[in-house]
Amino acid sequence: MEKILLKIQKLNEKVSVPNYQTEGAAGMDLSAFLDTPITLKSLERKLIPTGIKIELPHGYEAQIRPRSGMSIKNGITLVNCVGTIDEDYRGEVCIPVINLSTQEFTINNGDRIAQMIIAPVTKATIQVVAELSETKRGEGGFGSTGKN
């Protein structure tokens, strides 16, 4: 397993630093940094601050993903499903959450609200062509390979 250096700036001494909950965890948990709790009504969206800024190494991105427990138990997920933090972003990491349940949900200071995965970035060279190669699937889209 490759390890890289992720620099983190805490915007307040009380901020929780992201960490891996288990040895085999792919993502590190991000916690809310709030002065007061935030209650989300059904279908309401809010941007939740974490109190940290990050500096990624060249050639890497941070992927922000929902926490599966919050999603299935409470209907709390991310507005953009998976967010990307580019290596040149230096602002505060904030998490765009949405409440997909029918019940209100309160986020408190220190609650783990998302996970962050550090991943290498591959950039593509674009080549415009007149035609693409043929495949068995062709243009078959959603549901084209069967019910399951």
N, C-alpha and C positions, 0 to 999 in steps of 0.2 A: 504494500500500500504506500503510495507516494504521499509525502507530507510537504505542504507549502507553508510559507509564513503569511498569516493574515493579520494585518495591523488593525487594531481597534482603538478608537478614541471614545472615551466615556465623556458624555456631556455633563455628567453630575457624578459625584463620588458614590451615590447610592444606586447607580445603574447596575443591573445584573448583566454580567458578561455572558454572551452566548456560550453554551457548552454542550458537549455530547452526553446524553443521558446514560448510554451504555457503550461498552467497548466496540461493539459491532454496528453502532448507529452511523448511518450515512449522513444524516443531517444534524445540525446543532440547533437547539431550541432558542427562539427569540422571545423575550419577555416584554410585556407592556411597561412603559414608564409613564405613569399618569399622576397628576396632582390629585385628581378626584376620579372615582369610578365612572365608566361610560356604559350606559345602558342602550342596547340596540333593540329597537322594536322589530317586529316581523318585516322582513325585506329591506330594512334600513342598512345603509352603508356608512362606514366611518373610516377615517385614516388614523391608525393607532401608532403613536410614536414609541420608539424603543430606547431612545436616549443614547444611541451609539452612531458613530460614523465608522466606515471601514475603508481600508486601502488594500485593494486586491493586487496581486502580482500581475505583471504583463501577461496576456494570453489566457486570463481566467475571468469567469463571471461568477456571481452569486445568484443562485436560483432560490426564490422565496416560494415555499409551498405550504399548503394547509397542514395542520396537524390532524391526523386521521381520527383520533379520539374526539376532538372538538367537533369535527365534521359529522360523524355518525351519531354521537350522543346528543349534540346540541344544535346541529344545523349551521354551525359557524364555519365559514370557509373564506376564501379570498375572492375578491371581485374579479380579478384577472386570472384566476385559477393558478397559474404559475407566473411569478414575476421575475424579471431579470434586472440585476444591478450590474451595470457595465463597469469595467475596470477603471474608467476615468471619472466616475461619479464620486463626489466627496461630501454630499449632503447627508442629513440624518436618515437612517433607515427607518421608514414608516411602513406599516402594514395595512393595505386596503381590505378591510374585512366586510362581510355581509352576513346578515342573519337570515338564513333560508327556512327557519322554523316558523311555527305560528306563535311561539312564546317569546317574550322578552328575554334578553340575555345580558348579564352585566359582566363587563371586563374590569378587573381590579388591577391596581398597580402590582407588578411582579408576576401576573398570570402569563404562562407560556402560551403564545398566540399563533405562532408559525414556526416553521423550521427553515434553516438556511443550508443549502448545499453548495459547496464550492466545486466548480467544474471547469475543465479546459474548454477553450473556444476554438472551433475550427472555422476559418473563413473560406468562403467559396470564391472561385474565379468564375465569372459569368460568361457563358458563351451562348449567343443567340443563334439558333439553328432553324432551318426550314421545316424539319421533321424530327420526331423523337423515335427511338427504337420501338419495335413492336414487342408486346408481351401477351401472355395468355389472358391475363385479366383485362388488358386494354383500358377502356374508359369506365369500367364497372366501378361504381361508387358505393355509397352507403347501402349496406345490406346486400351487396352483389354476390357475396360468397356464401350466403345461406342465412338461416334464422339465428344461429348462434354464432 
